[in-house]
C-alpha cells in the first residue's frame, strides 16, 4: 500500500495511506522508530450519522483524492461518501518548527437536512515499534488531551472544533481476541470515557457537530510528540494557544522559503513538469532526517510480507539523492549527509551495507565468508559513490571547510581502500555485492563507480596538495579502466557483461543484461559515450527489453524475479532504470525521446507525484514501497539534465 501523502520536519515523519489515515509515524528520527506499526490495527477516521458509524478504511463507499496543492509539504485529502452524504477535506502537515502532526478537517453535510454528525479520530500506537504490552494511555482533564507514553517517547493527542475541545473520548486495549480496539466503542455513537489503560493501548476522540443542510463545520486534531511527557505537553499547549491555522501558515511559510531554489529551477521547465518537479523535491526532503540520514523509503508496506523494510540509510541511495539537491543549491542537507557517512565509516575505509537513521549499523544479509573467500560484507559502489558525489559537492560549493572537515578523515581512507581493493587476476575491483544486493561478484556497475570515485578523489587530492595520493588514485583508476575494456564487454551479445568472477584462476562471465551495468558504464565514463561498446549495449537493451515510445519501461535486468508480476515478463519496470535511459537520450541530444519517457513516468505517478520502486507491466500499478526516495532523485536529476542540455 503506497503512501500518497508523506509529511515531515526531519524529526517527526508521518505517512498517510490510501484511506487518508496515519499508517506510519516515525519519531524522533525519520525512518526510526515507527510508533504506528501495531499489528492488525492502524489509526482510523470514522463518521457517525443517521444511527451508524462509517470508517474510511472499511466502508467501500468512501472515495479519495490526494494532492499537495500549496507548494508546501501540506497534503490535502478529500474523502467523499455519497451513501451517507458526507465529505471530509483534510489539510495535513507536520509542523516545520515543532514535532506535531496537525489535521485541519472540514466536514461537509451534503444532505438536505440539518444533522447531528459525530467525527471520530482514533489512534493506535506501538511505541518504540515494540510488540511488548507496556504502553500507557491516560486522559488528562487539565490539558484536554489524551497521553500515550512509553519510556522516553510521549504522544499527546488533542483536538477541538472552532468552539470547544472534543466532547467524547475513551481509552482501550487492542491486539488480542478479547480486545479489538477502542474504536468499536463508537459504533453506538457514544464513547464510554475510560480514563486509563496500560498494555497494548489505543484511544479515540469524538467531536459532536450540528451541521445545517449543505453546510460545514471544522475540526482540528493534532498529535504532539516529545522525548518526555513535559515536552509533548508543551507542544500541545503551543497548538492550543496559537491555533491550528497559525501553525499551518507558519509551516507553509517555511516550505515556501526552503523551496525557492527548486521553484526557480521549475520555472524554466515545461509547464507539465513543474508541479511534479517541486513535489519530488519536497518528497525527498521528507525522507531526510535532520541529522543527515537519507532514508530509502519510510513506507512500511514491505513489513507485511517481508522480514524488513526500506527505512534505512543506504550510502549509495543517499549519495544518489543528495546529488540533485546539491545541483539545486541545497548544501546543508549534503553536509549533514556526509557527516552521517563520516560517523559510520569503517576503520578499514569503507561504508557498510546500510545504517539506521540514528547511525547504528542496519540489518544485513551479506556475510563475511563467501565460499573460500573472506571479504567485507559490503557493496563497494556505496563507498565509491559517496566519494564521487562529495567531490562534485566541493566543486560546486568551493567551500574550503569541506576539505578541512572531510578530506583526511573520510575521503582519503575511502580512496585508499578502493585503490587497494583490487583483484590480482583481473585488475578489477575485488568482488563485493552488486547494486541490487543479490550477487557477490566483480560487477560492471561497481567497477564504473569505483573508477569515477578514484578519479574524483585524485582531483580533490590535487586541490589539497596531496600529490602522492593524487597520482596513486589516478593510476589505480586508469588501471581499472584498462582492465574493464579487457574483461567487461561481451563481444558475442554486443553488450556489457553484468560482471565476472574468478574460480581457480579462471575468469567466469555473467552474460545477463543488467541495466545497471550498461548505464553506469555511460554515466561514470568507464567507456566513452560514443564508443562502439556503449552504443551497441544501448541497442541491446532496447532489443532485449522491447522498449517503445509508448512503453519505454525498463526492468533491472533479464528475468528479474523480484516481486515480478508474471513469469511471462522480463521483470517489472523500475522508475530508476527507465529514467537512466532518458538521461542517456538527453546526453545524446534525443530530447523528444527523453521527454516521452518523462511523460510516461508522469503518467505512472500517484496523484501527489509519488513514485514507488516498480511498476507492474500488467496493470500499470505503482508497486510499493512508495515513495522510493531514489526514484524521485533520478526524476529530479533527469529534469535538471534536460534544463542544462536544452539550454
C-alpha positions as CSV (number, residue, x, y, z in Angstrom):
1,X,0.0,0.0,0.0
2,X,1.6,3.2,-1.1
3,X,1.7,6.4,0.9
4,X,0.0,9.1,-1.2
5,X,0.9,11.7,1.4
6,X,4.1,11.9,3.5
7,X,4.7,14.7,6.0
8,X,7.9,15.5,7.9
9,X,10.1,18.1,9.6
10,X,13.2,16.0,9.8
11,X,12.3,14.6,13.2
12,X,8.6,13.6,13.1
13,X,7.6,11.8,9.9
14,X,4.1,10.7,9.1
15,X,2.8,8.6,6.2
16,X,-0.9,8.7,5.3
17,X,-2.3,5.7,3.5
18,X,-4.9,5.4,0.7
19,X,-7.7,5.7,3.3
20,X,-6.4,9.0,4.5
21,X,-5.3,7.7,7.9
22,X,-2.0,7.6,9.7
23,X,-0.1,4.4,8.7
24,X,3.5,5.3,9.6
25,X,4.6,7.6,12.4
26,X,8.3,7.9,13.0
27,X,9.9,9.8,15.8
28,X,12.5,11.1,16.8
29,X,14.2,10.0,13.6
30,X,12.9,10.0,10.1
31,X,12.7,6.2,9.4
32,X,13.2,5.2,13.1
33,X,11.2,4.4,15.3
34,X,7.8,3.6,13.7
35,X,5.2,4.1,16.5
36,X,2.2,3.3,14.4
37,X,3.2,-0.2,13.4
38,X,0.6,-2.0,15.5
39,X,-0.1,-5.5,14.1
40,X,-3.6,-5.6,12.7
41,X,-4.7,-2.1,13.7
42,X,-3.8,1.4,12.5
43,X,-5.2,4.8,13.2
44,X,-8.8,5.3,12.0
45,X,-11.2,8.0,11.0
46,X,-14.9,7.5,11.3
47,X,-18.2,9.4,10.9
48,X,-21.3,8.6,12.9
49,X,-24.5,9.9,11.3
50,X,-28.1,8.6,11.0
51,X,-27.5,5.9,13.5
52,X,-24.4,4.2,12.0
53,X,-20.7,4.7,12.0
54,X,-18.7,4.6,8.8
55,X,-14.9,4.1,8.9
56,X,-12.9,5.5,5.9
57,X,-10.7,2.3,5.8
58,X,-13.6,-0.3,5.8
59,X,-16.6,1.3,4.2
60,X,-16.2,0.9,0.4
61,X,-18.5,3.8,-0.3
62,X,-15.6,6.2,0.5
63,X,-13.6,7.7,-2.4
64,X,-10.4,9.6,-2.0
65,X,-8.4,12.3,-3.8
66,X,-4.9,13.3,-2.7
67,X,-2.9,16.4,-3.6
68,X,-0.1,18.7,-2.5
69,X,-1.8,22.0,-3.6
70,X,0.1,24.6,-1.6
71,X,3.7,24.4,-2.8
72,X,4.5,23.1,0.7
73,X,4.6,19.8,2.3
74,X,0.9,20.2,3.3
75,X,-1.2,17.4,2.0
76,X,-4.8,17.7,1.0
77,X,-7.1,14.6,1.2
78,X,-10.7,14.7,0.0
79,X,-12.7,11.8,1.3
80,X,-16.3,11.6,0.0
81,X,-19.1,9.2,0.9
82,X,-22.2,9.7,-1.2
83,X,-24.0,6.9,0.6
84,X,-24.1,8.9,3.9
85,X,-23.8,12.3,2.2
86,X,-20.6,13.4,3.9
87,X,-17.4,14.8,2.6
88,X,-14.2,15.3,4.6
89,X,-11.5,17.7,3.5
90,X,-8.2,17.3,5.3
91,X,-5.3,19.7,5.3
92,X,-2.5,17.9,6.9
93,X,1.0,18.8,7.9
94,X,3.9,18.2,10.3
95,X,4.8,21.5,11.8
96,X,8.1,22.8,10.5
97,X,9.2,24.0,13.9
98,X,7.6,21.6,16.4
99,X,7.1,17.9,16.3
100,X,3.3,17.8,15.9
101,X,1.1,16.3,13.2
102,X,-1.8,18.8,12.5
103,X,-5.0,17.8,10.7
104,X,-7.4,20.6,9.8
105,X,-10.6,18.8,8.9
106,X,-13.5,20.3,7.0
107,X,-16.7,18.2,7.4
108,X,-19.4,18.9,4.8
109,X,-23.0,17.8,5.1
110,X,-24.4,17.2,1.6
111,X,-27.8,16.3,2.9
112,X,-30.9,18.5,2.6
113,X,-31.5,18.0,6.4
114,X,-29.7,19.5,9.4
115,X,-28.0,16.6,11.1
116,X,-26.0,15.8,14.2
117,X,-22.8,14.3,12.9
118,X,-20.0,12.8,15.1
119,X,-16.4,12.7,13.8
120,X,-14.2,10.1,15.5
121,X,-10.4,10.2,15.4
122,X,-8.8,7.0,16.6
123,X,-5.1,6.3,17.3
124,X,-3.3,3.0,17.9
125,X,0.4,3.1,18.9
126,X,3.1,0.5,19.2
127,X,5.5,2.9,20.9
128,X,9.1,2.1,20.1
129,X,7.9,-0.3,17.4
130,X,7.7,-2.8,20.2
131,X,5.4,-5.8,20.3
132,X,5.5,-5.9,24.1
133,X,2.5,-4.8,26.0
134,X,3.9,-2.0,28.2
135,X,2.4,1.3,26.8
136,X,0.2,3.5,28.9
137,X,-2.6,5.9,27.9
138,X,-4.3,8.4,30.2
139,X,-6.9,11.1,29.9
140,X,-5.5,14.5,31.0
141,X,-8.5,16.6,32.0
142,X,-6.5,19.7,32.8
143,X,-4.9,19.6,29.4
144,X,-8.0,18.5,27.4
145,X,-5.9,15.7,25.9
146,X,-5.0,12.0,25.8
147,X,-1.5,11.0,26.6
148,X,0.2,7.9,25.3
149,X,3.7,7.1,26.5
150,X,6.4,4.5,26.9
151,X,9.8,5.3,28.3
152,X,11.2,8.4,26.7
153,X,8.5,8.6,24.0
154,X,5.3,10.5,24.6
155,X,2.4,11.5,22.4
156,X,-0.2,13.9,23.4
157,X,-3.4,13.9,21.3
158,X,-5.7,16.9,21.3
159,X,-8.5,18.3,19.2
160,X,-11.2,20.9,19.1
161,X,-13.9,22.4,17.0
162,X,-14.0,26.2,16.4
163,X,-15.9,26.4,19.7
164,X,-14.7,23.7,22.1
165,X,-12.5,20.7,22.7
166,X,-13.6,17.2,21.9
167,X,-16.7,16.1,23.9
168,X,-16.1,12.4,23.9
169,X,-13.2,10.1,24.5
170,X,-12.2,6.6,25.6
171,X,-9.1,4.6,26.1
172,X,-9.0,0.9,25.4
173,X,-6.9,-2.2,24.6
174,X,-6.3,-3.9,21.2
175,X,-4.3,-6.7,19.7
176,X,-5.9,-9.9,21.2
177,X,-9.0,-11.9,20.8
178,X,-10.8,-10.1,23.6
179,X,-9.9,-6.5,22.6
180,X,-10.3,-5.4,19.0
181,X,-9.7,-1.7,19.9
182,X,-11.5,1.2,21.4
183,X,-12.8,2.3,18.0
184,X,-15.5,-0.3,18.4
185,X,-16.9,1.8,21.3
186,X,-18.0,4.4,18.7
187,X,-20.5,2.1,17.0
188,X,-23.4,3.3,19.1
189,X,-22.4,7.0,18.8
190,X,-21.3,7.3,22.4
191,X,-17.9,6.7,23.9
192,X,-17.7,5.4,27.4
193,X,-15.0,7.7,28.7
194,X,-12.5,5.2,30.1
195,X,-9.6,7.2,31.6
196,X,-6.6,4.9,31.7
197,X,-5.2,1.6,30.4
198,X,-1.8,0.0,30.2
199,X,-0.6,-2.7,27.9
200,X,-1.2,-2.5,24.2
201,X,-3.4,0.6,24.3
202,X,-5.4,2.7,21.8
203,X,-7.7,5.7,22.2
204,X,-10.4,7.6,20.4
205,X,-11.7,11.2,20.4
206,X,-15.2,12.2,19.4
207,X,-16.5,15.6,18.2
208,X,-20.2,16.2,18.0
209,X,-21.3,18.7,15.3
210,X,-24.7,20.0,14.4
211,X,-24.4,20.8,10.7
212,X,-27.0,22.7,8.6
213,X,-28.0,21.3,5.2
214,X,-25.3,21.8,2.6
215,X,-23.2,23.4,5.2
216,X,-20.0,22.5,7.0
217,X,-18.0,22.6,10.3
218,X,-14.4,22.3,11.1
219,X,-12.5,20.0,13.5
220,X,-8.8,20.5,14.4
221,X,-6.8,17.5,15.5
222,X,-3.2,17.0,16.4
223,X,-0.6,14.6,17.8
224,X,2.3,16.2,19.6
225,X,5.5,14.1,20.0
226,X,8.2,14.5,22.7
227,X,11.0,12.8,24.4
228,X,9.2,13.3,27.6
229,X,5.6,14.0,28.7
230,X,6.7,17.5,29.6
231,X,8.0,18.2,26.0
232,X,4.9,16.7,24.3
233,X,2.6,18.7,26.6
234,X,4.5,21.9,25.9
235,X,4.0,21.5,22.1
236,X,0.3,20.6,22.8
237,X,-0.2,23.9,24.6
238,X,1.5,25.8,21.9
239,X,-1.0,24.5,19.4
240,X,-3.9,25.2,21.7
241,X,-2.7,28.8,22.3
242,X,-1.6,29.7,18.8
243,X,-4.2,27.8,16.9
244,X,-4.0,25.4,14.1
245,X,-4.4,28.0,11.4
246,X,-1.4,29.9,12.7
247,X,0.8,26.8,12.8
248,X,-0.2,25.7,9.3
249,X,0.5,29.2,8.0
250,X,3.9,29.2,9.7
251,X,4.8,25.8,8.2
252,X,3.7,26.9,4.7
253,X,6.0,29.9,5.0
254,X,8.9,27.7,6.0
255,X,8.4,25.5,3.0
256,X,7.9,28.4,0.6
257,X,11.3,29.7,1.7
258,X,13.1,26.4,1.6
259,X,11.6,25.6,-1.9
260,X,12.9,28.8,-3.6
261,X,15.8,27.1,-5.4
262,X,13.6,24.3,-6.6
263,X,10.8,26.8,-7.7
264,X,13.4,28.9,-9.6
265,X,14.5,25.7,-11.5
266,X,11.0,24.5,-12.1
267,X,10.0,27.8,-13.7
268,X,12.4,27.0,-16.5
269,X,10.9,23.6,-17.2
270,X,7.9,22.8,-19.4
271,X,4.7,23.6,-17.5
272,X,3.6,19.9,-17.4
273,X,6.8,19.1,-15.4
274,X,6.8,21.9,-12.9
275,X,4.5,20.7,-10.2
276,X,5.9,17.2,-10.4
277,X,9.4,18.5,-10.0
278,X,8.5,20.5,-6.9
279,X,6.6,17.6,-5.4
280,X,9.6,15.3,-5.9
281,X,11.9,17.8,-4.2
282,X,9.5,18.0,-1.2
283,X,9.1,14.2,-1.0
284,X,12.9,13.8,-1.0
285,X,13.2,16.4,1.8
286,X,10.6,14.4,3.8
287,X,12.8,11.3,3.7
288,X,15.9,13.1,5.1
289,X,16.5,13.1,8.8
290,X,17.8,16.4,10.2
291,X,20.9,14.6,11.4
292,X,21.9,13.5,7.9
293,X,20.4,10.1,7.2
294,X,18.7,9.8,3.8
295,X,16.1,7.1,4.2
296,X,15.4,4.8,1.2
297,X,11.6,4.7,2.0
298,X,9.5,5.3,5.1
299,X,6.7,3.2,3.6
300,X,6.4,0.2,5.9
301,X,4.4,-1.9,3.4
302,X,7.2,-4.4,2.9
303,X,6.8,-5.5,6.6
304,X,3.5,-7.1,5.6
305,X,5.3,-9.8,3.7
306,X,9.0,-9.5,4.3
307,X,11.4,-9.6,7.3
308,X,12.3,-6.0,7.0
309,X,11.5,-2.7,5.3
310,X,13.4,0.1,3.5
311,X,13.5,2.5,6.4
312,X,17.3,2.6,6.4
313,X,20.0,4.8,5.0
314,X,22.0,3.1,2.3
315,X,25.0,5.3,1.5
316,X,24.5,4.7,-2.2
317,X,20.9,5.7,-2.2
318,X,21.8,8.7,0.0
319,X,24.5,9.9,-2.4
320,X,22.2,9.5,-5.4
321,X,19.6,11.6,-3.6
322,X,22.0,14.3,-2.4
323,X,23.5,14.9,-5.8
324,X,20.4,16.5,-7.4
325,X,19.9,18.6,-4.3
326,X,23.4,19.8,-4.5
327,X,22.9,20.7,-8.1
328,X,19.9,22.8,-7.0
329,X,22.0,24.5,-4.3
330,X,20.8,22.6,-1.2
331,X,24.1,22.4,0.6
332,X,23.0,22.0,4.2
333,X,21.4,18.6,3.5
334,X,24.5,17.5,1.7
335,X,26.9,18.5,4.5
336,X,24.8,16.6,7.1
337,X,24.7,13.5,4.9
338,X,28.5,13.4,4.6
339,X,28.8,13.9,8.3
340,X,26.5,10.9,8.7
341,X,28.7,8.9,6.4
342,X,31.8,10.0,8.2
343,X,30.4,8.8,11.5
344,X,29.6,5.4,10.0
345,X,32.9,4.9,8.2
346,X,34.5,1.5,9.0
347,X,38.1,1.7,10.2
348,X,39.0,-0.2,7.0
349,X,38.0,2.8,4.9
350,X,34.7,1.5,3.6
351,X,31.0,2.1,4.3
352,X,28.8,-0.8,5.4
353,X,25.7,-2.1,3.7
354,X,23.2,0.2,5.4
355,X,22.5,2.2,8.6
356,X,19.7,3.1,10.8
357,X,18.7,6.7,11.0
358,X,20.4,7.1,14.4
359,X,23.7,6.0,12.8
360,X,23.7,2.4,14.1
361,X,24.5,-0.4,11.7
362,X,21.4,-1.6,9.9
363,X,20.4,-5.2,9.4
364,X,22.1,-7.1,6.6
365,X,22.1,-10.4,4.8
366,X,25.7,-10.0,3.5
367,X,28.2,-12.4,5.1
368,X,31.9,-12.1,5.7
369,X,32.5,-15.6,4.3
370,X,31.9,-16.4,0.6
371,X,33.0,-19.9,0.0
372,X,36.7,-19.9,0.4
373,X,36.9,-16.1,0.3
374,X,36.7,-13.8,3.3
375,X,35.7,-10.2,2.4
376,X,33.9,-7.3,4.0
377,X,30.1,-7.7,3.7
378,X,29.7,-4.6,1.6
379,X,28.7,-3.2,-1.8
380,X,31.8,-1.2,-2.8
381,X,29.8,1.1,-5.0
382,X,28.4,2.6,-1.9
383,X,31.8,3.8,-0.8
384,X,32.8,4.9,-4.3
385,X,29.6,6.9,-4.9
386,X,29.9,8.8,-1.7
387,X,33.4,9.9,-2.7
388,X,32.3,10.8,-6.2
389,X,29.3,12.9,-5.1
390,X,31.3,14.6,-2.3
391,X,33.8,15.8,-4.9
392,X,31.0,17.2,-7.0
393,X,29.7,18.9,-3.9
394,X,33.0,20.5,-3.3
395,X,33.4,21.5,-7.0
396,X,30.0,23.3,-6.9
397,X,30.3,24.9,-3.5
398,X,34.0,25.7,-3.5
399,X,33.8,25.6,0.3
400,X,37.3,25.0,1.7
401,X,35.9,23.9,5.0
402,X,34.7,20.7,3.3
403,X,38.4,19.7,2.7
404,X,39.3,20.5,6.3
405,X,36.3,18.6,7.7
406,X,36.3,15.6,5.4
407,X,39.4,15.0,3.3
408,X,41.8,13.3,5.8
409,X,39.1,11.8,8.0
410,X,36.9,10.3,5.3
411,X,37.8,10.8,1.6
412,X,41.5,9.7,1.9
413,X,40.8,6.4,3.7
414,X,37.9,5.6,1.4
415,X,40.0,6.3,-1.7
416,X,43.0,4.3,-0.4
417,X,40.6,1.4,0.3
418,X,39.3,1.5,-3.3
419,X,42.8,1.8,-4.8
420,X,44.0,-1.3,-2.8
421,X,40.9,-3.4,-3.0
422,X,41.9,-4.9,-6.4
423,X,41.6,-8.4,-7.7
424,X,45.0,-9.8,-8.7
425,X,43.8,-11.9,-11.6
426,X,41.7,-9.3,-13.5
427,X,42.9,-5.9,-12.2
428,X,39.3,-5.0,-11.5
429,X,37.8,-4.1,-8.1
430,X,37.6,-7.2,-5.9
431,X,34.2,-9.0,-5.6
432,X,31.6,-7.3,-3.4
433,X,27.8,-7.4,-3.6
434,X,26.2,-5.8,-6.6
435,X,23.9,-2.8,-6.8
436,X,20.9,-5.0,-6.4
437,X,22.3,-6.6,-3.3
438,X,22.0,-10.1,-4.7
439,X,25.3,-11.3,-6.1
440,X,28.9,-11.4,-4.8
441,X,31.0,-10.8,-7.8
442,X,33.2,-8.4,-9.8
443,X,30.4,-6.2,-11.0
444,X,30.4,-3.8,-14.0
445,X,28.4,-1.2,-12.2
446,X,30.7,-1.3,-9.2
447,X,33.7,-1.1,-11.4
448,X,32.3,2.0,-13.1
449,X,31.5,3.8,-9.9
450,X,34.9,2.9,-8.4
451,X,36.7,4.2,-11.4
452,X,34.8,7.5,-11.2
453,X,35.3,7.7,-7.4
454,X,39.0,7.3,-7.7
455,X,39.4,9.9,-10.4
456,X,37.3,12.3,-8.4
457,X,39.4,11.6,-5.3
458,X,42.6,12.2,-7.3
459,X,41.2,15.5,-8.4
460,X,40.5,16.6,-4.8
461,X,43.9,15.4,-3.7
462,X,45.5,17.7,-6.2
463,X,43.4,20.6,-4.7
464,X,44.7,19.8,-1.3
465,X,48.3,19.5,-2.4
466,X,48.4,15.8,-1.7
467,X,50.1,14.9,-5.0
468,X,51.3,11.4,-3.9
469,X,47.7,10.3,-3.3
470,X,46.6,12.1,-6.5
471,X,49.0,10.0,-8.6
472,X,48.2,6.8,-6.7
473,X,44.4,7.1,-7.1
474,X,44.6,8.3,-10.7
475,X,46.9,5.4,-11.7
476,X,44.5,3.0,-9.9
477,X,41.6,4.4,-11.9
478,X,43.4,4.1,-15.2
479,X,44.4,0.5,-14.5
480,X,40.8,-0.3,-13.6
481,X,39.5,1.2,-16.9
482,X,42.1,-0.7,-18.9
483,X,41.0,-4.0,-17.2
484,X,37.4,-3.1,-17.8
485,X,38.0,-2.8,-21.5
486,X,39.6,-6.3,-21.4
487,X,37.1,-8.1,-19.4
488,X,33.7,-6.4,-19.2
489,X,32.4,-6.3,-22.8
490,X,30.6,-9.3,-24.3
491,X,31.5,-9.4,-28.0
492,X,29.1,-12.2,-28.6
493,X,26.0,-10.4,-27.3
494,X,27.4,-6.9,-28.1
495,X,26.7,-5.7,-24.6
496,X,28.4,-5.3,-21.3
497,X,28.7,-8.3,-19.0
498,X,26.8,-8.0,-15.7
499,X,30.2,-8.9,-14.2
500,X,32.8,-11.6,-13.8
501,X,34.1,-14.0,-11.2
502,X,37.3,-15.8,-10.8
503,X,37.3,-19.5,-9.9
504,X,40.6,-21.3,-9.5
505,X,42.3,-18.7,-11.6
506,X,39.8,-18.9,-14.4
507,X,37.6,-15.9,-15.3
508,X,33.8,-16.7,-15.5
509,X,31.4,-14.3,-17.2
510,X,27.8,-13.4,-16.3
511,X,26.1,-12.7,-19.6
512,X,22.8,-11.4,-18.1
513,X,22.0,-8.0,-19.5
514,X,21.8,-5.7,-16.5
515,X,20.8,-2.1,-17.0
516,X,22.9,-1.1,-14.0
517,X,26.0,-2.3,-15.9
518,X,25.0,-0.6,-19.1
519,X,24.0,2.8,-17.9
520,X,26.7,3.1,-15.2
521,X,29.4,2.5,-17.8
522,X,28.0,5.5,-19.6
523,X,27.2,7.7,-16.5
524,X,30.6,7.3,-14.9
525,X,32.7,7.4,-18.0
526,X,34.1,3.9,-17.8
527,X,33.5,3.6,-21.6
528,X,33.2,6.6,-23.9
529,X,29.6,7.8,-24.5
530,X,30.1,7.4,-28.3
531,X,32.2,4.2,-28.1
532,X,31.1,1.1,-30.0
533,X,30.7,-0.8,-26.8
534,X,28.4,1.9,-25.3
535,X,26.2,2.3,-28.4
536,X,25.9,-1.4,-29.0
537,X,24.9,-2.0,-25.4
538,X,22.2,0.6,-25.6
539,X,20.9,-1.1,-28.7
540,X,20.9,-4.5,-27.0
541,X,18.9,-3.1,-24.1
542,X,16.2,-1.7,-26.5
543,X,16.1,-5.0,-28.4
544,X,16.0,-7.4,-25.4
545,X,13.5,-5.4,-23.4
546,X,11.4,-4.4,-26.3
547,X,11.0,-0.8,-25.3
548,X,8.9,1.6,-27.5
549,X,7.9,5.2,-27.3
550,X,4.6,4.2,-25.8
551,X,6.1,1.7,-23.3
552,X,9.7,2.7,-22.5
553,X,9.7,1.0,-19.1
554,X,12.9,-1.0,-18.2
555,X,13.4,-3.7,-15.6
556,X,16.6,-4.1,-13.7
557,X,17.9,-7.0,-15.7
558,X,16.8,-10.0,-17.7
559,X,14.3,-12.3,-16.0
560,X,14.3,-10.3,-12.8
561,X,12.1,-12.3,-10.4
562,X,12.0,-9.8,-7.5
563,X,8.2,-9.1,-7.0
564,X,7.7,-10.0,-10.6
565,X,4.0,-9.5,-11.7
566,X,4.1,-12.6,-14.0
567,X,6.6,-15.2,-15.1
568,X,5.9,-14.2,-18.8
569,X,7.6,-10.8,-18.4
570,X,11.3,-10.0,-18.1
571,X,10.6,-8.2,-14.9
572,X,8.7,-5.2,-13.5
573,X,9.5,-1.8,-14.8
574,X,11.6,0.3,-12.5
575,X,11.4,4.1,-12.4
576,X,15.2,4.3,-11.8
577,X,16.3,2.3,-14.8
578,X,13.8,3.9,-17.1
579,X,15.0,7.3,-16.2
580,X,18.6,6.3,-16.9
581,X,17.5,5.8,-20.5
582,X,16.1,9.3,-20.5
583,X,19.4,10.7,-19.2
584,X,21.3,8.9,-21.9
585,X,18.9,10.3,-24.5
586,X,19.4,13.8,-23.2
587,X,23.2,13.4,-23.3
588,X,22.9,12.5,-26.9
589,X,20.5,15.3,-27.9
590,X,17.5,13.0,-28.3
591,X,15.2,15.4,-26.4
592,X,11.9,14.2,-27.8
593,X,12.7,10.6,-26.8
594,X,13.7,11.8,-23.3
595,X,10.5,13.8,-22.9
596,X,8.4,10.9,-24.0
597,X,10.0,8.9,-21.2
598,X,9.4,11.7,-18.7
599,X,5.8,11.9,-19.8
600,X,5.4,8.2,-19.3
601,X,6.9,8.5,-15.8
602,X,4.4,11.3,-15.0
603,X,1.6,9.1,-16.2
604,X,2.7,6.4,-13.8
605,X,2.8,8.5,-10.6
606,X,0.2,8.7,-7.8
607,X,-1.9,11.9,-7.9
608,X,0.5,13.6,-5.4
609,X,3.5,12.9,-7.7
610,X,4.5,9.9,-5.5
611,X,6.7,7.3,-7.2
612,X,7.4,3.8,-5.9
613,X,10.2,1.3,-6.7
614,X,8.5,-0.5,-9.6
615,X,5.5,-0.5,-12.0
616,X,3.6,-3.6,-12.9
617,X,3.7,-4.1,-16.7
618,X,0.3,-5.9,-16.5
619,X,-1.7,-3.4,-14.5
620,X,0.4,-0.2,-14.5
621,X,0.1,-0.3,-10.8
622,X,2.7,1.5,-8.7
623,X,4.4,-1.1,-6.6
624,X,5.4,-0.2,-3.1
625,X,7.4,1.0,-1.3
626,X,6.2,4.4,-2.3
627,X,7.7,6.8,-2.0
628,X,11.1,5.4,-3.0
629,X,13.4,8.3,-2.5
630,X,15.9,7.3,-5.2
631,X,13.2,7.2,-7.8
632,X,12.4,10.9,-7.1
633,X,16.1,11.8,-7.1
634,X,16.5,10.3,-10.6
635,X,13.4,12.2,-11.8
636,X,14.8,15.5,-10.5
637,X,18.2,14.7,-11.9
638,X,16.8,13.9,-15.3
639,X,14.9,17.2,-15.5
640,X,18.0,19.1,-14.4
641,X,19.8,17.4,-17.2
642,X,17.1,18.5,-19.6
643,X,17.4,22.1,-18.5
644,X,21.1,22.2,-19.0
645,X,21.3,20.4,-22.3
646,X,18.4,22.0,-24.0
647,X,19.6,25.5,-23.0
